[in-house]
Each structure stands twice: as C-alpha cells, then as structure tokens.
Amino acid sequence: MYQDNGGSLRTRAFYATAVYEYTASTQYVDLSRSEAKAVISLLGGEGSTSVQAATDSWGNVKIPHIGYHPDYQSNKPHQWLKTPWSHQLANYSSLIGDRVDGLDRSITGNTSFTTSTSYHSFNVGVYSYSNGS
C-alpha cells in the first residue's frame, strides 16, 4: 500500500503515461528525420500513427493545434478547417485529450459532434543559462 499524498503519485503516473506514449514522440518534430520516421514506421506508418495520435491513452479526443494546421491563415482565425487526422500526422495542443461525454463509444465508424475548447500558445525566446561565474 502507498500513501497518496494528495494525488501526487497519481498525477505523476498520469503525466508519465502521456509523455512516454509512443505517439508523443511524433509531436512537434521534423518528420523528415530518420528518428521520427523510425517511430512512425514502428507504429504502422503515417496513416496508422495519425489515427493513434488523435486520441490519448484513455480514448479522449485531442484538439489539433491550429497554428500548425496546413490550411490555417492567421488573418482568418475563425475559419473552419478540415483536419486530415486519419491520413496525415497532426500536431496537437496537448498530449492529453479532452474528455467528451454523452457519445456511444461502442459505435464503429465516424461520429460528428460539436465541442468547444481552448488552449494557450506561447512564443518563448531562446533560453540561456548563466551560472554567475
């Protein structure tokens, strides 16, 4: 038996599961590099990897990061975009998806629904470390 200490062990397990999932290593990387190609090949190719990356380990839907969407135009921020999630690998706003309740998960095939979500996008400059010497 372990002492939970306010959920910290569960939080670490949850975080580790999301970070060390294979599809996490396909996010925000140069897909032309041999390391990325090797992971994508291991996961069954780009189509299979794209489908796996669209949900997290618990089946929650991941929200695509629109700034990396191939059709996104910053001068049209409210434009609807079709996401080619099932055949092209996308970058997502988080490694953990949004829980969607009220859908019958036993249905095989496509399900259409509307959801509202948000995320923060940061533009951070290059970090340099100085040890004071």
PATORRO-308176 format. One record per residue: residue number from 1; x, y negated, z of N, C-alpha, C in turn. Coordinates in Angstrom, 1 decimal. Each point is the difference from the previous one (the first is absolute). Example, Ala and Ser with C-alpha at 12.3 -4.5 7.8 and 13.67 -1.06 7.14 Angstrom:
# PATORRO-308176
{1 {13.2 5.7 7.8} {-0.9 -1.2 0.0} {0.9 -1.2 0.0}}
{2 {-0.4 -1.1 -0.7} {0.9 -1.1 0.0} {-0.8 -1.1 0.8}}
# end
This chain:
# PATORRO-308176
{1 {0.8 1.2 0.0} {-0.8 -1.2 0.0} {0.9 -1.2 0.0}}
{2 {-0.4 -1.1 -0.7} {0.7 -1.2 0.0} {-0.8 -1.1 0.5}}
{3 {0.7 -1.1 0.5} {-0.7 -1.2 0.5} {-0.1 -0.9 -1.2}}
{4 {-1.2 -0.5 -0.3} {-0.3 -0.8 -1.2} {0.6 -1.4 0.1}}
{5 {0.1 -0.6 1.1} {0.5 -1.4 0.2} {-0.8 -1.0 -0.9}}
{6 {-1.2 0.0 0.0} {-0.8 -0.9 -0.7} {-0.1 0.2 -1.5}}
{7 {0.2 1.2 -0.5} {-0.1 0.2 -1.4} {1.3 -0.1 -0.8}}
{8 {1.1 -0.3 0.7} {1.3 -0.2 -0.8} {0.5 1.3 -0.7}}
{9 {-0.2 1.1 0.6} {0.4 1.3 -0.7} {-0.9 0.2 -1.2}}
{10 {-1.3 -0.2 0.1} {-0.9 0.2 -1.1} {0.3 -1.0 -1.1}}
{11 {0.3 -1.3 0.4} {0.4 -1.0 -1.0} {1.2 0.4 -0.8}}
{12 {1.1 0.5 0.7} {1.2 0.4 -0.6} {-0.2 1.1 -1.0}}
{13 {-0.9 1.0 0.4} {-0.2 1.1 -0.9} {-0.8 -0.4 -1.2}}
{14 {-1.0 -0.9 0.2} {-0.8 -0.6 -1.1} {1.0 -0.7 -1.0}}
{15 {0.8 -0.9 0.5} {0.9 -0.8 -0.8} {1.0 1.0 -0.7}}
{16 {0.6 0.9 0.7} {0.9 0.9 -0.7} {-0.6 0.8 -1.1}}
{17 {-1.2 0.5 0.2} {-0.7 0.7 -1.0} {-0.2 -0.8 -1.3}}
{18 {-0.3 -1.3 0.2} {-0.2 -0.9 -1.2} {1.3 -0.3 -0.7}}
{19 {1.0 -0.3 0.8} {1.3 -0.4 -0.6} {0.7 1.2 -0.7}}
{20 {0.0 1.2 0.6} {0.7 1.1 -0.5} {-0.7 0.8 -1.0}}
{21 {-1.2 -0.4 -0.3} {-0.8 0.7 -1.1} {0.7 -0.2 -1.3}}
{22 {0.1 1.1 -0.8} {0.7 -0.1 -1.3} {-0.4 -1.2 -0.9}}
{23 {-1.3 -0.2 0.0} {-0.5 -1.1 -0.9} {0.5 -1.4 0.4}}
{24 {0.3 -0.1 1.3} {0.5 -1.3 0.5} {1.3 -0.4 -0.6}}
{25 {0.8 1.0 -0.4} {1.3 -0.2 -0.7} {-0.2 -0.4 -1.4}}
{26 {-1.2 -0.1 -0.5} {-0.2 -0.5 -1.4} {-0.5 -1.4 0.0}}
{27 {-0.2 -0.7 1.1} {-0.5 -1.3 0.1} {1.1 -1.1 -0.1}}
{28 {-0.2 -1.0 -0.8} {0.9 -1.1 -0.2} {1.4 0.4 -0.3}}
{29 {0.2 1.0 -0.9} {1.3 0.4 -0.4} {0.1 -0.1 -1.5}}
{30 {1.3 0.0 -0.5} {0.2 0.0 -1.4} {-0.3 1.4 -0.6}}
{31 {-1.1 0.2 -0.7} {-0.4 1.3 -0.4} {0.9 0.6 -1.1}}
{32 {0.9 -0.8 -0.5} {1.0 0.5 -1.0} {1.2 0.6 0.6}}
{33 {0.2 -0.1 1.3} {1.1 0.6 0.7} {-0.1 1.5 0.2}}
{34 {1.1 0.7 -0.1} {-0.1 1.4 0.1} {-0.6 0.6 1.3}}
{35 {0.3 -0.7 1.1} {-0.6 0.4 1.3} {-1.5 -0.1 0.0}}
{36 {-0.6 -1.1 -0.6} {-1.4 -0.1 0.0} {-0.6 1.0 -1.0}}
{37 {0.6 0.3 -1.1} {-0.4 1.0 -1.0} {0.0 1.4 0.7}}
{38 {1.0 0.2 0.8} {0.1 1.4 0.7} {-1.2 0.2 0.9}}
{39 {-0.4 -1.1 0.8} {-1.1 0.2 0.9} {-1.3 0.1 -0.8}}
{40 {-0.2 -0.8 -1.0} {-1.2 0.1 -0.9} {-0.1 1.4 -0.6}}
{41 {1.1 0.6 -0.5} {0.0 1.3 -0.5} {-0.3 1.0 1.0}}
{42 {0.5 -0.1 1.2} {-0.3 0.9 1.1} {-1.5 0.0 0.4}}
{43 {-0.6 -1.1 -0.2} {-1.4 -0.2 0.3} {-1.0 0.4 -1.1}}
{44 {0.6 0.5 -1.2} {-0.8 0.5 -1.1} {-0.1 -1.0 -1.1}}
{45 {0.8 -1.0 -0.1} {0.0 -1.0 -1.1} {-0.8 -1.2 0.3}}
{46 {0.1 -1.0 -0.9} {-0.6 -1.3 0.4} {-1.5 0.0 0.2}}
{47 {-0.8 0.8 -0.8} {-1.4 0.1 0.2} {-0.4 0.6 1.3}}
{48 {0.6 1.1 0.4} {-0.3 0.6 1.2} {0.5 -0.9 1.2}}
{49 {1.1 -0.6 -0.1} {0.5 -0.9 1.1} {-0.9 -1.2 0.1}}
{50 {-0.5 -0.5 -1.1} {-0.9 -1.2 0.1} {-1.3 0.4 0.8}}
{51 {-0.5 1.1 -0.3} {-1.2 0.5 0.7} {0.3 0.2 1.5}}
{52 {1.1 0.6 0.3} {0.4 0.2 1.4} {0.2 -1.3 0.8}}
{53 {0.6 -1.0 -0.7} {0.4 -1.2 0.6} {-1.2 -0.9 0.2}}
{54 {-1.2 0.3 -0.6} {-1.2 -0.9 0.1} {-0.7 0.2 1.4}}
{55 {0.4 1.0 0.7} {-0.6 0.2 1.3} {1.1 0.3 1.0}}
{56 {-0.2 -0.2 1.3} {1.0 0.3 1.0} {-0.1 1.4 0.5}}
{57 {0.8 0.4 0.9} {0.0 1.4 0.5} {-1.4 0.5 0.6}}
{58 {-0.8 -1.0 0.4} {-1.3 0.3 0.6} {-1.2 -0.1 -1.0}}
{59 {0.3 -0.3 -1.3} {-1.0 -0.1 -1.0} {-0.6 -1.4 -0.1}}
{60 {0.6 -1.0 0.7} {-0.5 -1.4 -0.1} {0.4 -0.6 -1.3}}
{61 {-0.8 -0.9 -0.6} {0.3 -0.7 -1.2} {1.0 -1.1 0.2}}
{62 {1.1 0.1 -0.8} {1.0 -1.1 0.0} {-0.5 -1.1 -1.0}}
{63 {0.3 -1.2 0.4} {-0.3 -1.2 -0.7} {1.2 -0.5 -0.9}}
{64 {-0.2 0.0 -1.3} {1.1 -0.4 -0.9} {0.5 -1.5 0.3}}
{65 {1.3 -0.2 0.0} {0.5 -1.4 0.2} {-0.1 -0.7 -1.4}}
{66 {-1.0 -0.9 -0.1} {-0.2 -0.6 -1.3} {1.1 -0.8 -0.6}}
{67 {0.9 -0.5 0.9} {1.2 -0.7 -0.6} {0.9 0.8 -0.8}}
{68 {-0.1 1.4 0.1} {0.8 0.9 -0.8} {-0.8 0.7 -1.1}}
{69 {-1.3 -0.4 -0.1} {-0.9 0.6 -1.0} {0.5 -0.5 -1.4}}
{70 {0.1 0.9 -1.0} {0.5 -0.5 -1.3} {-0.9 -1.0 -0.7}}
{71 {-1.3 -0.1 0.4} {-0.9 -1.0 -0.7} {-0.3 -1.2 0.9}}
{72 {0.6 -0.1 1.2} {-0.2 -1.1 0.9} {0.5 -1.3 -0.6}}
{73 {-0.8 -1.1 0.1} {0.4 -1.3 -0.4} {-0.2 -1.0 1.2}}
{74 {1.1 -0.6 0.5} {-0.1 -0.8 1.2} {-1.0 -1.2 -0.3}}
{75 {-0.2 -0.5 -1.2} {-0.9 -1.1 -0.3} {-1.4 0.5 0.0}}
{76 {-0.3 1.3 0.1} {-1.3 0.6 0.0} {-0.1 0.9 1.2}}
{77 {0.1 -0.5 1.3} {0.1 0.9 1.1} {-1.3 0.8 0.3}}
{78 {-1.1 -0.4 -0.5} {-1.3 0.7 0.3} {-0.4 0.9 -1.1}}
{79 {0.8 0.2 -1.0} {-0.3 0.8 -1.2} {-0.1 1.5 0.5}}
{80 {-1.0 0.7 -0.5} {-0.1 1.4 0.3} {1.0 0.8 -0.8}}
{81 {0.7 0.9 0.6} {1.1 0.8 -0.6} {-0.4 1.5 0.0}}
{82 {0.2 0.6 -1.1} {-0.1 1.5 0.0} {1.3 0.6 0.3}}
{83 {0.0 0.8 1.1} {1.3 0.6 0.5} {0.1 1.4 -0.6}}
{84 {1.1 0.2 -0.8} {0.2 1.4 -0.6} {0.6 0.9 1.0}}
{85 {-0.7 0.2 1.2} {0.6 0.8 1.1} {0.2 1.4 -0.3}}
{86 {-0.7 0.6 -1.0} {0.1 1.5 -0.2} {1.0 0.4 -1.0}}
{87 {0.7 -1.0 -0.7} {1.0 0.4 -0.9} {1.2 -0.9 0.0}}
{88 {0.0 -1.1 0.8} {1.1 -0.9 0.1} {0.3 -0.3 1.5}}
{89 {1.2 0.2 0.4} {0.3 -0.2 1.4} {-0.1 -1.5 0.4}}
{90 {-0.7 -0.3 1.0} {-0.2 -1.4 0.5} {0.7 -0.2 1.3}}
{91 {0.2 -1.3 0.3} {0.5 -0.4 1.3} {-1.2 -0.4 0.8}}
{92 {0.0 0.4 1.2} {-1.2 -0.2 0.9} {0.4 -1.0 1.1}}
{93 {-1.1 -0.6 0.6} {0.2 -1.1 1.0} {0.5 0.6 1.3}}
{94 {-0.2 1.3 0.2} {0.4 0.6 1.3} {0.2 1.5 -0.3}}
{95 {0.8 0.6 0.9} {0.2 1.5 -0.1} {-1.2 0.7 0.7}}
{96 {-0.8 -0.7 0.7} {-1.2 0.5 0.7} {-1.2 -0.6 -0.7}}
{97 {-1.0 0.9 -0.4} {-1.1 -0.5 -0.7} {-1.1 -0.5 0.8}}
{98 {-1.1 -0.5 -0.6} {-1.2 -0.5 0.7} {-1.0 1.1 0.2}}
{99 {-0.5 0.2 1.1} {-1.0 1.0 0.3} {-1.3 -0.5 -0.6}}
{100 {-0.6 0.9 -0.8} {-1.3 -0.3 -0.6} {-1.0 1.0 0.5}}
{101 {-1.0 -0.5 0.7} {-1.0 0.9 0.6} {-1.3 0.0 -0.9}}
{102 {-0.7 1.0 0.1} {-1.3 0.1 -0.7} {0.1 0.6 -1.4}}
{103 {1.1 0.5 -0.4} {0.1 0.7 -1.2} {0.1 1.5 0.2}}
{104 {-0.7 0.8 -0.9} {0.0 1.4 0.1} {1.4 0.5 -0.5}}
{105 {0.9 0.4 0.8} {1.3 0.5 -0.4} {0.0 1.4 -0.6}}
{106 {-1.1 0.7 0.0} {-0.1 1.3 -0.6} {-0.2 -0.1 -1.5}}
{107 {-0.4 -1.1 -0.5} {-0.2 -0.2 -1.4} {1.3 0.0 -0.8}}
{108 {0.1 0.8 -1.0} {1.2 0.0 -0.9} {-0.3 -0.9 -1.2}}
{109 {0.9 -0.9 -0.3} {-0.2 -0.9 -1.1} {0.2 -1.4 0.4}}
{110 {-0.5 -0.9 -0.8} {0.1 -1.4 0.3} {-1.2 -0.5 0.8}}
{111 {0.3 -0.9 0.9} {-1.0 -0.7 0.7} {0.2 -1.5 0.0}}
{112 {-1.0 -0.8 -0.4} {0.2 -1.4 -0.1} {-0.6 -0.6 1.3}}
{113 {0.7 -1.0 0.5} {-0.6 -0.8 1.2} {0.8 -1.3 0.0}}
{114 {-0.6 -0.9 0.8} {0.6 -1.3 0.1} {0.6 -0.1 1.5}}
{115 {1.1 -0.6 0.1} {0.6 -0.2 1.3} {0.7 -1.4 0.1}}
{116 {0.1 -0.5 1.1} {0.7 -1.3 0.2} {1.2 0.3 0.9}}
{117 {1.1 -0.6 -0.3} {1.2 0.2 0.7} {1.0 -1.2 -0.1}}
{118 {1.0 0.0 0.8} {1.0 -1.1 -0.2} {1.3 0.5 0.5}}
{119 {1.1 -0.7 -0.4} {1.3 0.4 0.5} {0.9 -1.3 -0.1}}
{120 {1.1 0.0 0.7} {0.9 -1.1 -0.1} {1.1 0.4 -0.9}}
{121 {0.5 -1.0 -0.7} {1.2 0.2 -0.9} {1.0 -1.1 0.4}}
{122 {1.2 0.5 0.3} {1.0 -0.9 0.5} {1.1 -0.1 -1.0}}
{123 {0.6 -1.2 -0.2} {1.1 -0.2 -0.9} {1.2 -0.5 1.0}}
{124 {0.8 1.0 0.3} {1.1 -0.3 0.9} {1.3 -0.1 -0.7}}
{125 {0.8 -1.0 0.3} {1.3 -0.2 -0.6} {1.0 1.1 0.4}}
{126 {1.2 -0.1 -0.5} {1.0 1.0 0.3} {0.5 -0.3 1.4}}
{127 {0.1 1.1 0.8} {0.3 0.0 1.4} {1.5 0.1 0.1}}
{128 {0.7 -0.8 0.8} {1.4 0.2 0.2} {0.2 0.0 1.5}}
{129 {0.9 0.8 0.4} {0.3 0.2 1.4} {1.3 -0.6 0.4}}
{130 {0.0 -0.7 1.1} {1.3 -0.6 0.4} {0.2 0.4 1.5}}
{131 {1.1 0.6 0.3} {0.2 0.5 1.4} {0.6 -1.1 0.9}}
{132 {0.2 -1.2 -0.6} {0.5 -1.1 0.8} {1.5 -0.1 0.1}}
{133 {0.7 0.8 -0.7} {1.5 -0.1 0.1} {0.6 -0.7 -1.2}}
# end
